[in-house]
């Protein structure tokens, strides 16, 4: 997938190799240091490319930082949303894979009152009216599915992009 045509105005990071889970864990841990209330993060990529694994490490690292018990982080494919409370931070983890209609997005309240929480969204392609201030993570395969890469885009959070160049 050529991302440059889709995101021509956004600042982007370099391709990050996440072929090994320990790489995914390291990058996710580093990324978690930038998370703050009000962040909306979109996760793009094919099934099995590492989106949920990244989110699992991100949430577990935030729990570790706060000395909380680690929870099992699963993709909310059937529930649509899982919520995690990490001290003062509430994280809503959405999986929109099964959503087929824009009206359903309204019903789940995906962008309601998001200034006081962190919103993580897998399969955001269904969203036609995207918020202006988002962080986008693109996961992709290379070499016949032997390698996995991550690219990070954001116009409003340049400090994240600079960290991963």
N, C-alpha and C positions, 0 to 999 in steps of 0.2 A: 504494500500500500504506500503510495507516494503522499506523504503528509504535507509537503511544502505547498502544494496547490490548495489544500484545504485550510491551511493556517498561515497564509502568506503575510498577514500583518502581525502575527504573534511572535514574541520572542521565544526561541526554543533552545533546549539543551542539546548537547551532543548525544549520539546513541550510546546507551549504557548497556553493557553486556550483563544480562541477568540469567544466563544459561544455567548456572548452578544456583540451587536454593540459597546457599550461603551468601551469594552475591545479592540476591533479591532481599534477603534479610538485612544485609549491611546497608543497602541503598534505602530500604524502607525505614530502618532505624535512623539514618541520617535525615531522611525526609520528615520523620515524625517530630524532629526538633523545630520545624517551622510551622507546625499546625497550630492554628488559633481559632477561637470562636468566630463564626461567620464564614469560615472557609467552605467553599463548594468545590469538590474535586470529582472530575469525571474520569472514568477508567474505560478506555477503549481497547478492544482486542478480541481475537478469536477465543473460542472455548479452549481451556487448558493452557493458555499462554502465561498465566501467572498473576492475573488481577486479584483474585481472592487470596492467594498466598501473600502477595504484597500487603493487602489490607490486614490480614491476620497478623503479620509481623508488626505493622504500624500500630494496631490496637494493643497488642501484647507489649510492645515497647513502651507505649504510654502508660500502661498498667504497671510495668516494671519501674518506670521513673517515679511513680506515685506509691510504690511499695504495696501494690494491690495484688490480690490473687489473679493469676492469668485465667482468662476464660477461653473456652473453645470458640473460635471464630469460624463460622460457616457462611457460605453464600446463602443469602435469603431468597433463593429462587422461588420457593413456594410461598413464603411468608410475605414477600415483596420488601419488607424492611426488618432489620434487627437493630435494636437500640442498645448502646453501651454507655454507662455512666462511669466516668473516670474523674473522681472528685468533682470539680466545678465544670468539667467538660462533658457534654452529652454528644455522642456520635451516633448519627443515623446512617446506617449502611443499607442502601437500596440496591436491589437487583431488578432491572426493568426488562429482563429477557422475555418474560411472558406478557408484558404490556403491549397491546396491539393498537390502542386508540388513545388519542390525546386526552379525551374526557376522563379516562382512568387516572391519568396523572393528576388531574384536578382533584379527584376523589381521594387520592392518597396524601394530598397536601405536601408534596415533595419540597416546595420552596416556601411554605408558610413559616413565618417566624424563625428564619434560619440565621438571624444575627447572633443568637445565643447558643448555637450548636455548630457542630461540624457535620457537613453533609457529604457522604461518599456515595457515588452513583456508578454502578456497573451497568453497561449497555445503555448509555445515554443517547444513542442515536435517535430514539423515538421523540426526543425533546426538540420541538421546532423553535420555541422561544426560549433560548438559553440565556441565563443570567450573564450580565456583562463581566462581572468579576469572578472568573473561575480559573481553576488550575486543571489542566488536561494532561493526563498520562496516557500515552499510546504504547501498547505492548504489541510486539510483532515477532513472528518467526522468521528465521533465515536458514539456509542450507538444509532444505527438506526437513524442517522441524527439529533440527539438531541444536540450533542456537536460538536464544530468545533475547530480544532487545527492548529497551524502554527509552522513550523520548518524553520530555516534559515541556509543556508550553504554558505560558502565562504572560499576560500583558501587565497585570497589576502587582505581581509578586516577583519582581526581577531578582530579589535576593535569593530566591529558590533556584532560578535559572542559573545565576552566577555560580552557585554552589556546585551545580552538576555539569558545568562545562568542562 
